Amino acid sequence: MAKSMSLLWGAGSPPCRRVMIVLEEKKLQGCKHKLLSFEKGEHKSQEVLDINPRGQFRRGVPSFKHGDLVVNESYAACFYLESQFKSQGNKLVPDSPAEQALMYQRMFEGLTLYEKLKAVIGYTWFVPEEERHDSALKRNKEALATELRLWEVLLVTFFPTVATLFRFGLSAERYPQLGGYNALLKDRPSIKASWPPHWLENLKGQDNLKDI
Amino acid sequence: MAKSMSLLWGAGSPPCRRVMIVLEEKKLQGCKHKLLSFEKGEHKSQEVLDINPRGQFRRGVPSFKHGDLVVNESYAACFYLESQFKSQGNKLVPDSPAEQALMYQRMFEGLTLYEKLKAVIGYTWFVPEEERHDSALKRNKEALATELRLWEVLLVTFFPTVATLFRFGLSAERYPQLGGYNALLKDRPSIKASWPPHWLENLKGQDNLKDI
């Protein structure tokens, strides 16, 4: 089954890691993975645009194919894989209504956290220099900090976004629950298997988030 | 079952309409609905904050409860309702892998469209006056127009966002497929049942999108 699957991915992208982790959890390790270089613009290559017409900045990946079926929204790929391989590997959707309600709720709150993370670490990527304001970046950082305090309380989150927070300098002293969660999950096999190669090569990340 | 459900909603909000339409499709008309006024700030009231700690601008709704279970992310509520009431009302998740892949893919592309819509019609709500740039609004409009051309081709979209596009002045002459889709669906019972009251009272909307 997994042999008819392929994934185009970019290193360090939380949406790509979501799909990679679900592939591991569902025991679909046979899926062909192809790493694209953001630096070389490979995520905007014709190969990607043929599958994903958006192909804009960091949006060309993940591009997942199963036979002729294309699913390139990361959440869509996760739902599709769980739905198609319900009884294979780990069951990712719980049975009880209460657990299901919580799981769906947190899953979509995770997107909110990711958007607020992008508004800080992606500020200089997405906003042209002449339109940037210190006040906007400050507000985005405050919004992210407010959101993080909710997650500190909830202590339920999505690992790829959390790993990226710490990669970009978040202080585990100021966010001890998130730090503990990060430490707790980073050795899980499905997560180690999706570790970005350039994070292994260069253990030091950025410090954009050190002061929030 | 529906008697133990309640929904706090705001008029004209696509996320609220998604949940309302799914409630109708699943024959859960008994759900108690309470309309909150954005103008009076009721979406930031203690009643809402108790359920939804974010409660920020237009994010306090929808707040959906089923018994003691709270689900206030609109996509989460839709997944939860379909999952819990699979055999009631209309089946919303298709069986075949190809249709499922397409459905999940479009569902999450729909979020991208909604984000790009918000970046135009919400520009003055979310960006303080001293940080606004004509160039940014122009870029956001261009990004929305590029996205819309994809949907024109795909002709698969989500009605609440489409209805809001036309409410804000989108030209059905320049986007004939979207216009036709809007006309096609607006009389479906589940959609009529969720029509925003203030749209009925005041048939004329805004013109923010008339020139894209």
Interface residues (C-beta under 8 A of the other chain):
Chain A: P53 R54 H66 L69 V70 V71 N72 E73 S74 Y75 A76 A77 F79 Y80 S83 Q84 V93 P97 A98 Q100 A101 L102 Y104 Q105 M107 F108 E109 L111 T112 V127 P128 E130 E131 H133 S135 A136 E147 L150
Chain B: P53 R54 H66 L69 V70 V71 N72 E73 S74 Y75 A76 A77 F79 Y80 S83 Q84 V93 P97 A98 Q100 A101 L102 Y104 Q105 M107 F108 E109 L111 T112 V127 P128 E130 E131 H133 S135 A136 E147 L150
